[in-house]
Amino acid sequence: MHTAKFLAAPLALGLALTATTVSVAATASAAAHPSHARFARAVMLTNADDGRTVTVARNDVIKVRLTHLRDQGQTWVWSAPKAGDPKVLRPHDAGTSPNGDASAGFQAISRGTSGITAFRHCVPDPGHVCPRVVIPWRVTLTVK
């Protein structure tokens, strides 16, 4: 019983000193490198963001989720979103689903401007007709 009492005090003191050292080191690192003080954000873009300009920081993650539209025997399906400048936005996944949705992920890797684009077109149900149009979707990203 006496041994536990004598070991607990040095252990607690050691843990407190370690936590203080780590905290001071992290604070010093953040002060020396302000870019390390901020965690990367996740930015979600959807159908409603068409035409917007969005400002993000380096290392932010951009997720695009576009949903299909089904109406009167027609399904409007999406192409996979693509970045205009891969030197600014690094793609890490992109694809479409059987129902017509599309998604993609990007990471902002350097300062600059890049668009993300996708296109929507119509797929008719049997016995229906679609207009021959392609509808673009575009968001401009500025990486600071």
C-alpha positions as CSV (number, residue, x, y, z in Angstrom):
1,M,0.0,0.0,0.0
2,H,2.9,2.4,0.9
3,T,4.6,1.7,-2.5
4,A,1.5,2.7,-4.5
5,K,1.4,6.0,-2.6
6,F,5.1,6.8,-3.2
7,L,4.9,5.8,-7.0
8,A,1.7,7.8,-7.7
9,A,3.2,11.2,-6.8
10,P,6.3,11.0,-9.1
11,L,4.1,9.5,-11.9
12,A,1.6,12.3,-11.7
13,L,4.4,14.9,-11.6
14,G,6.0,13.3,-14.7
15,L,2.7,13.2,-16.6
16,A,2.1,16.9,-15.8
17,L,5.6,17.9,-16.9
18,T,5.2,15.9,-20.1
19,A,1.8,17.5,-20.9
20,T,3.3,21.0,-20.2
21,T,6.3,20.3,-22.4
22,V,4.1,19.0,-25.3
23,S,1.7,22.0,-24.9
24,V,4.6,24.5,-24.9
25,A,6.2,22.8,-27.9
26,A,2.9,22.9,-29.9
27,T,2.4,26.6,-29.0
28,A,5.9,27.4,-30.1
29,S,5.5,25.5,-33.3
30,A,2.2,27.3,-34.1
31,A,3.8,30.7,-33.4
32,A,6.8,29.9,-35.6
33,H,4.7,28.4,-38.4
34,P,1.3,30.1,-38.5
35,S,0.1,27.7,-41.2
36,H,0.4,24.8,-38.7
37,A,-1.9,26.5,-36.3
38,R,-5.0,25.9,-38.4
39,F,-6.4,22.5,-39.1
40,A,-7.5,21.7,-42.7
41,R,-11.2,22.4,-43.3
42,A,-13.6,20.2,-45.2
43,V,-15.7,22.2,-47.7
44,M,-18.8,20.5,-49.2
45,L,-20.1,21.6,-52.6
46,T,-23.5,20.5,-53.9
47,N,-25.9,21.2,-56.9
48,A,-26.9,24.5,-55.2
49,D,-23.3,25.8,-55.4
50,D,-23.3,26.2,-59.2
51,G,-21.8,29.5,-60.3
52,R,-20.2,30.3,-56.9
53,T,-16.7,31.4,-56.1
54,V,-15.3,29.8,-52.9
55,T,-12.1,30.7,-51.1
56,V,-10.2,28.0,-49.3
57,A,-6.8,27.6,-47.7
58,R,-4.0,25.3,-48.7
59,N,-4.5,21.7,-47.4
60,D,-8.3,22.2,-47.2
61,V,-10.3,19.2,-48.5
62,I,-13.1,19.9,-51.0
63,K,-15.9,17.4,-51.4
64,V,-18.4,17.6,-54.3
65,R,-21.7,15.7,-54.1
66,L,-24.1,16.2,-57.0
67,T,-27.5,14.5,-56.9
68,H,-29.5,13.4,-59.9
69,L,-32.9,14.8,-60.8
70,R,-35.8,12.6,-61.7
71,D,-38.9,14.1,-63.3
72,Q,-41.7,13.0,-65.7
73,G,-39.9,10.0,-67.2
74,Q,-36.5,11.6,-67.3
75,T,-33.4,11.2,-65.2
76,W,-30.8,14.0,-65.3
77,V,-27.5,12.3,-64.5
78,W,-24.0,13.8,-63.7
79,S,-20.6,13.3,-65.1
80,A,-17.8,13.0,-62.5
81,P,-16.5,16.4,-61.3
82,K,-13.0,17.4,-62.5
83,A,-10.6,20.1,-61.5
84,G,-9.4,22.5,-64.1
85,D,-5.9,22.9,-62.6
86,P,-4.5,19.8,-60.9
87,K,-1.5,21.9,-59.7
88,V,-3.9,23.9,-57.5
89,L,-6.5,21.1,-56.7
90,R,-5.3,17.5,-56.4
91,P,-8.1,15.1,-57.1
92,H,-8.2,12.0,-54.9
93,D,-11.4,10.3,-55.9
94,A,-14.2,10.9,-58.4
95,G,-17.0,8.8,-59.7
96,T,-20.7,8.4,-60.6
97,S,-23.3,6.1,-59.2
98,P,-25.9,4.0,-61.1
99,N,-28.7,6.4,-60.1
100,G,-26.9,9.4,-61.7
101,D,-25.3,11.0,-58.6
102,A,-21.7,12.1,-58.8
103,S,-19.0,12.8,-56.2
104,A,-15.4,13.8,-56.1
105,G,-12.8,14.9,-53.6
106,F,-9.9,17.3,-54.0
107,Q,-7.2,18.8,-51.8
108,A,-6.1,22.4,-52.2
109,I,-2.3,22.0,-52.6
110,S,-1.1,25.4,-53.8
111,R,-2.1,29.0,-54.1
112,G,-4.1,29.9,-57.3
113,T,-7.5,29.5,-58.9
114,S,-9.1,26.4,-60.4
115,G,-12.5,25.6,-61.5
116,I,-14.3,22.3,-60.7
117,T,-16.8,21.3,-63.4
118,A,-19.3,18.6,-64.1
119,F,-22.1,18.2,-66.7
120,R,-25.7,17.0,-66.4
121,H,-27.5,15.3,-69.2
122,C,-30.9,13.5,-69.6
123,V,-31.5,9.8,-69.8
124,P,-35.1,9.0,-70.8
125,D,-37.3,6.2,-69.5
126,P,-38.7,3.9,-72.1
127,G,-41.4,5.7,-74.1
128,H,-40.1,9.2,-73.1
129,V,-37.9,11.7,-74.9
130,C,-35.2,13.9,-73.6
131,P,-34.0,17.3,-74.8
132,R,-30.6,17.3,-76.4
133,V,-28.9,19.6,-74.0
134,V,-26.0,19.3,-71.6
135,I,-26.2,21.5,-68.5
136,P,-22.8,22.6,-67.0
137,W,-22.1,23.0,-63.3
138,R,-19.1,25.0,-62.2
139,V,-17.5,26.3,-59.0
140,T,-14.4,28.5,-59.0
141,L,-12.1,27.9,-56.1
142,T,-9.5,30.4,-55.0
143,V,-6.7,28.9,-52.8
144,K,-5.0,31.4,-50.5
